[in-house]
Amino acid sequence: MDFSQKQREIRPLIEKVRAGDEEAFSSLLGKYTPLIESLVSKFQNDDSALLSREDLSQEATVVFYNSILTYDLEQTDVEFGLYAKICMSNALVSKMRAMRRVTSEILTDSPTEKFFANDIDYEEPGAKILEQENLKALYSVIRKNLSDLEYEVWQLYMSGRSSAEIAERL
């Protein structure tokens, strides 16, 4: 199938999606699901500890939808599938980089008073050390029990960010 034939097949679906047709989006998504799954698998294998398969798939699907909205139907150099692949790849690379930054940050500004009783006697030599060990154990339990996205939200919340700031950052 040559470029113009692919364009003729895809163009009406893109136009319908832009007009709000959910069935057209489902049809396009069905055609490009193998591409999305291939990219998700590639990025999950690169560093599966950072994002779950579901998170990657959701991110790729959102970017796929945005690529439908931003694809230039008048140009004849790049077919839609390649454009969508480039958009999704770039977005997933950016997401992985952001997750690496978040996971490497240390929560230096989170108040420990939220986790432990305020009546700790800091004059006692071992009290501060014990509190720090308890905090590390708590962080470990939290990390093990939250998904990557939940953990990122939790980190942002504990660093004092507002809901609006968290939403903007995510």
Backbone torsions as a table, in degrees:
resi	resn	phi	psi	omega
1	MET	NA	125.0	-178.8
2	ASP	-84.2	173.3	-174.9
3	PHE	-55.5	-50.9	-175.9
4	SER	-64.7	-33.8	177.7
5	GLN	-67.7	-42.2	176.5
6	LYS	-62.4	-42.3	179.1
7	GLN	-59.7	-43.4	-179.0
8	ARG	-63.7	-33.3	-179.4
9	GLU	-76.6	-39.8	-173.9
10	ILE	-85.2	-36.5	-174.4
11	ARG	-51.1	-50.1	-178.8
12	PRO	-61.3	-35.5	178.5
13	LEU	-67.0	-42.4	178.1
14	ILE	-61.2	-44.5	179.6
15	GLU	-62.3	-40.2	178.3
16	LYS	-66.3	-40.6	177.9
17	VAL	-61.2	-43.9	179.6
18	ARG	-63.1	-25.8	177.6
19	ALA	-87.0	-0.3	176.5
20	GLY	99.1	11.0	-178.6
21	ASP	-78.5	108.5	-178.3
22	GLU	-69.6	-33.2	178.6
23	GLU	-65.7	-37.0	177.7
24	ALA	-65.4	-39.8	176.9
25	PHE	-63.5	-43.3	178.4
26	SER	-60.3	-39.3	178.8
27	SER	-64.8	-46.7	178.2
28	LEU	-64.4	-42.8	179.2
29	LEU	-60.5	-40.3	177.5
30	GLY	-62.0	-40.1	179.5
31	LYS	-66.6	-33.0	-174.3
32	TYR	-106.5	7.4	177.1
33	THR	-58.9	-41.5	177.2
34	PRO	-58.6	-38.5	177.8
35	LEU	-64.8	-46.0	180.0
36	ILE	-61.4	-47.1	-179.6
37	GLU	-62.8	-36.9	178.0
38	SER	-63.1	-45.4	178.7
39	LEU	-65.0	-43.1	179.6
40	VAL	-60.4	-44.3	179.2
41	SER	-61.5	-42.8	179.5
42	LYS	-60.3	-47.4	-177.6
43	PHE	-73.9	-30.9	177.6
44	GLN	-68.8	-38.4	178.8
45	ASN	-70.1	-29.0	179.5
46	ASP	-63.4	-43.2	-177.4
47	ASP	-161.7	74.2	-172.1
48	SER	-67.4	-14.4	179.9
49	ALA	-74.1	-20.0	-175.3
50	LEU	-81.1	-46.3	-177.2
51	LEU	-136.4	143.8	177.4
52	SER	-75.5	163.1	177.9
53	ARG	-59.1	-40.1	-179.8
54	GLU	-63.8	-43.4	178.2
55	ASP	-61.6	-45.3	179.3
56	LEU	-62.9	-42.7	-179.8
57	SER	-63.7	-42.4	178.5
58	GLN	-63.9	-44.5	178.6
59	GLU	-59.9	-46.4	-179.6
60	ALA	-63.6	-38.6	-179.4
61	THR	-66.9	-40.9	177.5
62	VAL	-63.1	-44.0	179.5
63	VAL	-67.3	-36.1	176.4
64	PHE	-59.5	-45.9	178.5
65	TYR	-60.5	-45.2	178.8
66	ASN	-63.1	-33.7	178.4
67	SER	-67.7	-30.9	175.0
68	ILE	-63.7	-41.7	-177.6
69	LEU	-72.4	-26.9	-174.0
70	THR	-105.1	-7.3	-179.1
71	TYR	-65.3	133.0	179.5
72	ASP	-84.3	106.6	-177.8
73	LEU	-71.2	-16.5	-177.0
74	GLU	-85.4	-22.4	-179.1
75	GLN	-76.6	158.0	-176.9
76	THR	-128.0	15.5	-176.7
77	ASP	-94.7	-35.0	-174.3
78	VAL	-126.0	124.2	178.5
79	GLU	-73.2	157.9	-175.7
80	PHE	-57.9	-42.9	-177.6
81	GLY	-58.6	-42.6	178.3
82	LEU	-66.8	-42.8	178.7
83	TYR	-59.5	-47.7	-179.6
84	ALA	-62.9	-40.6	178.9
85	LYS	-61.7	-44.7	179.4
86	ILE	-63.5	-45.2	179.1
87	CYS	-59.5	-47.4	-178.4
88	MET	-66.3	-43.2	179.2
89	SER	-59.9	-47.2	179.5
90	ASN	-61.9	-41.7	-179.8
91	ALA	-65.7	-40.8	180.0
92	LEU	-68.8	-36.8	175.3
93	VAL	-61.9	-46.3	179.2
94	SER	-61.9	-41.7	179.3
95	LYS	-63.3	-42.9	179.7
96	MET	-64.5	-41.0	177.9
97	ARG	-62.9	-42.8	179.2
98	ALA	-62.8	-40.8	179.6
99	MET	-66.3	-36.8	177.5
100	ARG	-63.7	-40.8	177.8
101	ARG	-63.4	-45.2	-178.4
102	VAL	-63.2	-43.9	-177.5
103	THR	-71.9	-20.6	178.9
104	SER	-88.8	-14.4	178.5
105	GLU	-71.9	143.7	175.4
106	ILE	-101.9	136.8	-178.3
107	LEU	-79.4	78.1	-176.5
108	THR	-80.5	-24.4	-175.9
109	ASP	-101.4	11.4	178.6
110	SER	-86.0	128.5	-177.4
111	PRO	-73.0	128.4	180.0
112	THR	-72.7	-18.3	-179.3
113	GLU	-62.1	-23.6	179.6
114	LYS	-68.6	-22.1	-175.0
115	PHE	-99.4	-29.7	-172.2
116	PHE	-128.0	162.2	-179.3
117	ALA	-60.6	146.2	-178.5
118	ASN	-81.6	-3.1	-175.7
119	ASP	-95.3	28.5	178.6
120	ILE	-77.3	133.7	179.3
121	ASP	-87.5	100.4	-177.4
122	TYR	-73.5	-9.4	176.2
123	GLU	-73.2	-25.2	178.1
124	GLU	-72.2	128.3	-171.7
125	PRO	-55.3	-40.7	-174.3
126	GLY	-89.4	-6.7	-173.9
127	ALA	-63.5	-46.6	-178.4
128	LYS	-66.0	-41.4	178.7
129	ILE	-63.3	-44.3	179.5
130	LEU	-62.0	-43.0	178.9
131	GLU	-62.6	-41.3	178.6
132	GLN	-64.1	-40.1	177.7
133	GLU	-65.6	-40.9	177.0
134	ASN	-62.8	-39.6	179.2
135	LEU	-65.1	-42.6	177.4
136	LYS	-61.8	-42.5	179.2
137	ALA	-63.9	-40.8	178.7
138	LEU	-63.7	-45.5	177.2
139	TYR	-58.5	-39.9	-179.9
140	SER	-63.4	-44.7	179.5
141	VAL	-64.8	-43.2	179.3
142	ILE	-61.6	-45.8	-178.3
143	ARG	-60.7	-39.4	-178.2
144	LYS	-70.9	-25.1	-173.5
145	ASN	-101.9	-5.6	179.3
146	LEU	-110.1	148.4	172.1
147	SER	-69.2	169.7	-179.5
148	ASP	-59.7	-43.2	-179.8
149	LEU	-67.5	-43.2	177.9
150	GLU	-61.1	-41.0	179.6
151	TYR	-64.9	-40.7	177.8
152	GLU	-61.9	-44.6	178.3
153	VAL	-62.0	-44.1	179.1
154	TRP	-60.4	-44.6	179.3
155	GLN	-59.8	-45.2	-179.5
156	LEU	-64.5	-41.4	178.5
157	TYR	-62.8	-45.5	-177.4
158	MET	-70.1	-20.7	178.0
159	SER	-84.7	3.9	173.9
160	GLY	95.4	9.4	-179.1
161	ARG	-76.4	146.9	177.4
162	SER	-78.5	167.7	177.8
163	SER	-59.4	-40.0	179.2
164	ALA	-64.3	-41.9	178.5
165	GLU	-64.8	-39.6	179.6
166	ILE	-64.5	-46.2	179.6
167	ALA	-60.7	-42.1	179.5
168	GLU	-64.4	-41.8	-178.8
169	ARG	-67.4	-36.9	-179.3
170	LEU	-76.3	NA	NA
